[in-house]
Amino acid sequence: MSASLVPSSAESLPVVCGSPFPSCDRAWITIDPAALIHNFKQLETVLAPPTQILAVVKADAYGHGAVTVARTVVAQGAAALGVATLAEGIALRQANLTVPIVILGAIHNPEQIQALSQWQLQPTLCSPEQARCFSQHLTAPLPVHLKIDTGMSRLGPLWLQGSEFIKLVHSLPNLDIASVYSHLATADDPDPSFMVIQQQRFEQVIQHAHLAGISIPRLHLANSAGALSGQPFHYDWVRIGLALYGLYPSPQFHSILNLQPVMQVKARVTQLKAVPAGTGVSYGHTYVTPHPMTLAVVAIGYADGVPRRLSNQISVLIRGQRVPQVGIITMDQLMVDVSDLAQVKVGDEVTLLGQDRDQSISADDWAAQLGTISYEIVCNFKPRLPRIVLG
Ligand SMILES: *Cc1c(COP(=O)(O)O)cnc(C)c1O
């Protein structure tokens, strides 16, 4: 950790980790742009022209820091960015990103419609009522993306009404159809049956629109899993989130691509103590030392995004060795058993997620223990943790 490091929240401040700089005093996240670039290039190997990548950077780029990620992938050739909300889109424009930005969520409020125009953000339209509302409130043409529900049962009219919806939007003033898209519900399932049905429904909608004389400049259907599924789902854009961050939507994709995790989660040892056998550790004494033990207090907790439900279930890495976490994880701190680590010192770096020498712990490991997905693990890390950009 002697490289020159830059916190994403204050990009002008050069930081050297391990110095008394506050960013790395307690707990932090490292973001590795080289891994992001590697993943982008890996994804390009499974795509063919005209397909381009719309990089999904919603939810602060799945906890990685939207501005850093967006700048990196745009420099690699990402054609567009995807966010969930108006505020997320504005934040990217304020950071001087000029590529098309698609809002993947639904916006209805007239004031937000004004703001979309002002910031040149491109909304998703998903119902006739919303389309009419947009058309009424806009004073100049705005590129819009039409979402069709082909089986996700989330945003968009059902595919049966899809072509009518496209015709309506086509006929309304000030709405410029920039793309038509849909979203796969089961793309991480090794069984492609339902994805194929969704694609057939999508194709049907597009064909009907074409028969009505409407040409659609761009189509897109696949998320990360859809793009890797081996099915012909690529069209003009693939909307890639998770895979950019070096995580696999499902284990079967490990054989297709080599992805590198972009995020690591680190903290420091803040105290060491020797305790006798029979000592209760943390709230509720859910852990009682079976023998004399050396405990290390680590400065990260559930308020930083380490799930409290992982208490007594995870290990962390210190000096390249795996040591068990013991007792309830508290809001800002947790304890680990370092009895087998003779060299450990206050100030040592602790890896919660990431690599330390030949050991590593992934968001998938935590997700499996919690019965959730890696998406939820990485999105859960709070702004309190500084994002340190390596390099
Ligand atoms: C979040 C999102 C994506 C990205 O999905 P990944 O599985 O992370 O690649 C794509 N499309 C839409 C509509 C989304 O909301």
PDBQT file of the ligand as one rigid body, heavy atoms in Angstrom, charges set to zero:
ROOT
HETATM    1  C1  LIG A 401     -29.119  -2.647 -13.208  1.00  0.00    +0.000 C 
HETATM    2  C2  LIG A 401     -29.529  -2.871 -14.600  1.00  0.00    +0.000 A 
HETATM    3  C3  LIG A 401     -28.665  -3.476 -15.519  1.00  0.00    +0.000 A 
HETATM    4  C4  LIG A 401     -27.296  -4.018 -15.150  1.00  0.00    +0.000 C 
HETATM    5  O1  LIG A 401     -27.411  -5.339 -14.707  1.00  0.00    +0.000 OA
HETATM    6  P1  LIG A 401     -26.114  -6.226 -14.358  1.00  0.00    +0.000 P 
HETATM    7  O2  LIG A 401     -26.669  -7.548 -14.019  1.00  0.00    +0.000 OA
HETATM    8  O3  LIG A 401     -25.464  -5.561 -13.184  1.00  0.00    +0.000 OA
HETATM    9  O4  LIG A 401     -25.248  -6.226 -15.555  1.00  0.00    +0.000 OA
HETATM   10  C5  LIG A 401     -29.083  -3.571 -16.834  1.00  0.00    +0.000 A 
HETATM   11  N1  LIG A 401     -30.284  -3.121 -17.219  1.00  0.00    +0.000 NA
HETATM   12  C6  LIG A 401     -31.157  -2.549 -16.364  1.00  0.00    +0.000 A 
HETATM   13  C7  LIG A 401     -32.479  -2.087 -16.844  1.00  0.00    +0.000 C 
HETATM   14  C8  LIG A 401     -30.819  -2.421 -15.020  1.00  0.00    +0.000 A 
HETATM   15  O5  LIG A 401     -31.682  -1.869 -14.172  1.00  0.00    +0.000 OA
ENDROOT
TORSDOF 0
